[in-house]
Amino acid sequence: MTVERGLRLMAGIVILISLALAHFVSIYWLWLTVFVGLNLLQSAITDWCPAMAILRAMGLKNANCSTR
């Protein structure tokens, strides 16, 4: 798995958990979804995201470095 795919996977999981928490616990959990969306937007513009550093530290490689 690459950093880019891991980032999308992590964002998707956090969004789904946030939506479930908003439905079952409190509507204020939607702020987590807003945060993830803004973080993805910032990441697309700057090509940097804190989660990418974490995923690289876990051993994931960039997409342009992997062989298919």
Backbone as JSON Lines, residues from 0, in Angstrom:
{"i":0,"aa":"M","n":[0.84,-1.17,0.0],"ca":[0.0,0.0,0.0],"c":[0.89,1.24,0.0]}
{"i":1,"aa":"T","n":[0.47,2.26,-0.72],"ca":[1.23,3.5,-0.8],"c":[0.69,4.51,0.21]}
{"i":2,"aa":"V","n":[1.46,5.57,0.42],"ca":[1.05,6.64,1.33],"c":[-0.25,7.26,0.85]}
{"i":3,"aa":"E","n":[-0.37,7.48,-0.44],"ca":[-1.56,8.12,-0.98],"c":[-2.8,7.27,-0.75]}
{"i":4,"aa":"R","n":[-2.69,5.97,-0.99],"ca":[-3.84,5.08,-0.77],"c":[-4.14,4.97,0.72]}
{"i":5,"aa":"G","n":[-3.1,4.92,1.54],"ca":[-3.3,4.87,2.99],"c":[-3.99,6.12,3.51]}
{"i":6,"aa":"L","n":[-3.64,7.27,2.96],"ca":[-4.26,8.52,3.36],"c":[-5.74,8.53,3.01]}
{"i":7,"aa":"R","n":[-6.08,8.08,1.81],"ca":[-7.5,8.02,1.42],"c":[-8.26,7.02,2.28]}
{"i":8,"aa":"L","n":[-7.62,5.9,2.59],"ca":[-8.26,4.9,3.45],"c":[-8.51,5.47,4.84]}
{"i":9,"aa":"M","n":[-7.51,6.13,5.4],"ca":[-7.64,6.71,6.74],"c":[-8.74,7.77,6.75]}
{"i":10,"aa":"A","n":[-8.75,8.64,5.76],"ca":[-9.76,9.7,5.69],"c":[-11.16,9.11,5.57]}
{"i":11,"aa":"G","n":[-11.31,8.1,4.74],"ca":[-12.62,7.47,4.58],"c":[-13.12,6.82,5.85]}
{"i":12,"aa":"I","n":[-12.23,6.15,6.56],"ca":[-12.62,5.5,7.82],"c":[-13.03,6.54,8.85]}
{"i":13,"aa":"V","n":[-12.23,7.62,8.97],"ca":[-12.56,8.66,9.95],"c":[-13.88,9.33,9.61]}
{"i":14,"aa":"I","n":[-14.14,9.57,8.34],"ca":[-15.41,10.18,7.94],"c":[-16.59,9.27,8.27]}
{"i":15,"aa":"L","n":[-16.47,7.98,7.98],"ca":[-17.57,7.06,8.29],"c":[-17.8,6.94,9.79]}
{"i":16,"aa":"I","n":[-16.72,6.9,10.57],"ca":[-16.87,6.86,12.03],"c":[-17.52,8.16,12.52]}
{"i":17,"aa":"S","n":[-17.1,9.28,11.97],"ca":[-17.68,10.56,12.36],"c":[-19.17,10.62,12.06]}
{"i":18,"aa":"L","n":[-19.56,10.12,10.9],"ca":[-20.98,10.12,10.55],"c":[-21.78,9.2,11.46]}
{"i":19,"aa":"A","n":[-21.23,8.05,11.81],"ca":[-21.92,7.15,12.73],"c":[-22.05,7.79,14.11]}
{"i":20,"aa":"L","n":[-20.99,8.43,14.59],"ca":[-21.05,9.1,15.89],"c":[-22.05,10.26,15.86]}
{"i":21,"aa":"A","n":[-22.11,10.99,14.75],"ca":[-23.07,12.08,14.64],"c":[-24.5,11.55,14.66]}
{"i":22,"aa":"H","n":[-24.72,10.41,14.08],"ca":[-26.05,9.82,14.04],"c":[-26.47,9.27,15.4]}
{"i":23,"aa":"F","n":[-25.56,8.57,16.06],"ca":[-25.91,7.87,17.29],"c":[-25.58,8.63,18.58]}
{"i":24,"aa":"V","n":[-24.64,9.57,18.54],"ca":[-24.19,10.21,19.77],"c":[-24.56,11.7,19.79]}
{"i":25,"aa":"S","n":[-23.94,12.47,18.9],"ca":[-24.17,13.91,18.88],"c":[-23.88,14.46,17.49]}
{"i":26,"aa":"I","n":[-24.68,15.39,17.08],"ca":[-24.52,16.02,15.77],"c":[-23.18,16.77,15.66]}
{"i":27,"aa":"Y","n":[-22.61,17.12,16.8],"ca":[-21.35,17.87,16.8],"c":[-20.17,17.04,16.29]}
{"i":28,"aa":"W","n":[-20.32,15.73,16.17],"ca":[-19.26,14.91,15.59],"c":[-19.06,15.22,14.11]}
{"i":29,"aa":"L","n":[-20.0,15.92,13.49],"ca":[-19.82,16.31,12.09],"c":[-18.66,17.29,11.92]}
{"i":30,"aa":"W","n":[-18.26,17.96,12.99],"ca":[-17.09,18.83,12.92],"c":[-15.84,18.04,12.59]}
{"i":31,"aa":"L","n":[-15.78,16.79,13.0],"ca":[-14.64,15.95,12.64],"c":[-14.63,15.7,11.14]}
{"i":32,"aa":"T","n":[-15.79,15.51,10.54],"ca":[-15.89,15.35,9.09],"c":[-15.44,16.62,8.38]}
{"i":33,"aa":"V","n":[-15.83,17.77,8.91],"ca":[-15.39,19.05,8.34],"c":[-13.87,19.17,8.41]}
{"i":34,"aa":"F","n":[-13.3,18.8,9.55],"ca":[-11.85,18.87,9.71],"c":[-11.14,17.97,8.7]}
{"i":35,"aa":"V","n":[-11.62,16.76,8.51],"ca":[-11.0,15.84,7.56],"c":[-11.11,16.4,6.14]}
{"i":36,"aa":"G","n":[-12.26,16.94,5.79],"ca":[-12.44,17.53,4.47],"c":[-11.5,18.7,4.22]}
{"i":37,"aa":"L","n":[-11.37,19.58,5.21],"ca":[-10.46,20.71,5.08],"c":[-9.01,20.25,5.01]}
{"i":38,"aa":"N","n":[-8.67,19.23,5.77],"ca":[-7.31,18.69,5.74],"c":[-7.01,18.08,4.37]}
{"i":39,"aa":"L","n":[-7.97,17.38,3.78],"ca":[-7.76,16.83,2.44],"c":[-7.62,17.93,1.4]}
{"i":40,"aa":"L","n":[-8.41,18.99,1.54],"ca":[-8.3,20.12,0.63],"c":[-6.92,20.77,0.73]}
{"i":41,"aa":"Q","n":[-6.47,21.01,1.95],"ca":[-5.14,21.59,2.17],"c":[-4.05,20.66,1.63]}
{"i":42,"aa":"S","n":[-4.22,19.38,1.83],"ca":[-3.24,18.4,1.35],"c":[-3.16,18.4,-0.18]}
{"i":43,"aa":"A","n":[-4.29,18.55,-0.84],"ca":[-4.29,18.57,-2.3],"c":[-3.57,19.8,-2.84]}
{"i":44,"aa":"I","n":[-3.67,20.9,-2.12],"ca":[-3.05,22.14,-2.58],"c":[-1.55,22.17,-2.27]}
{"i":45,"aa":"T","n":[-1.17,21.74,-1.07],"ca":[0.22,21.86,-0.64],"c":[1.02,20.57,-0.79]}
{"i":46,"aa":"D","n":[0.37,19.46,-1.03],"ca":[1.0,18.13,-1.11],"c":[1.7,17.76,0.2]}
{"i":47,"aa":"W","n":[1.14,18.24,1.32],"ca":[1.67,17.9,2.64],"c":[0.5,17.71,3.6]}
{"i":48,"aa":"C","n":[0.62,16.69,4.42],"ca":[-0.41,16.38,5.4],"c":[0.27,15.67,6.57]}
{"i":49,"aa":"P","n":[-0.09,16.0,7.81],"ca":[0.52,15.32,8.95],"c":[0.34,13.81,8.9]}
{"i":50,"aa":"A","n":[-0.78,13.35,8.41],"ca":[-1.01,11.91,8.33],"c":[-0.04,11.24,7.37]}
{"i":51,"aa":"M","n":[0.39,11.94,6.34],"ca":[1.35,11.37,5.4],"c":[2.68,11.08,6.08]}
{"i":52,"aa":"A","n":[3.1,11.96,6.98],"ca":[4.34,11.74,7.73],"c":[4.21,10.51,8.62]}
{"i":53,"aa":"I","n":[3.05,10.35,9.23],"ca":[2.8,9.18,10.09],"c":[2.83,7.9,9.25]}
{"i":54,"aa":"L","n":[2.18,7.93,8.1],"ca":[2.14,6.74,7.24],"c":[3.53,6.4,6.71]}
{"i":55,"aa":"R","n":[4.33,7.41,6.39],"ca":[5.71,7.15,5.96],"c":[6.52,6.54,7.09]}
{"i":56,"aa":"A","n":[6.3,7.02,8.33],"ca":[7.01,6.46,9.48],"c":[6.6,5.01,9.72]}
{"i":57,"aa":"M","n":[5.4,4.64,9.29],"ca":[4.94,3.25,9.42],"c":[5.5,2.36,8.31]}
{"i":58,"aa":"G","n":[6.23,2.97,7.35],"ca":[6.89,2.17,6.33],"c":[6.24,2.21,4.96]}
{"i":59,"aa":"L","n":[5.18,2.99,4.79],"ca":[4.54,3.08,3.48],"c":[5.39,3.96,2.57]}
{"i":60,"aa":"K","n":[5.38,3.65,1.29],"ca":[6.16,4.39,0.3],"c":[5.25,5.26,-0.54]}
{"i":61,"aa":"N","n":[5.84,6.29,-1.17],"ca":[5.08,7.14,-2.1],"c":[4.73,6.32,-3.34]}
{"i":62,"aa":"A","n":[3.69,6.74,-4.04],"ca":[3.22,6.02,-5.21],"c":[4.27,6.01,-6.32]}
{"i":63,"aa":"N","n":[5.02,7.09,-6.49],"ca":[6.0,7.14,-7.57],"c":[7.24,6.3,-7.28]}
{"i":64,"aa":"C","n":[7.36,5.79,-6.05],"ca":[8.51,4.95,-5.68],"c":[8.17,3.45,-5.72]}
{"i":65,"aa":"S","n":[6.89,3.13,-5.83],"ca":[6.51,1.72,-5.79],"c":[6.5,1.13,-7.19]}
{"i":66,"aa":"T","n":[6.69,-0.17,-7.27],"ca":[6.63,-0.87,-8.54],"c":[5.33,-1.64,-8.61]}
{"i":67,"aa":"R","n":[4.78,-1.71,-9.79],"ca":[3.51,-2.43,-9.96],"c":[3.72,-3.58,-10.89]}
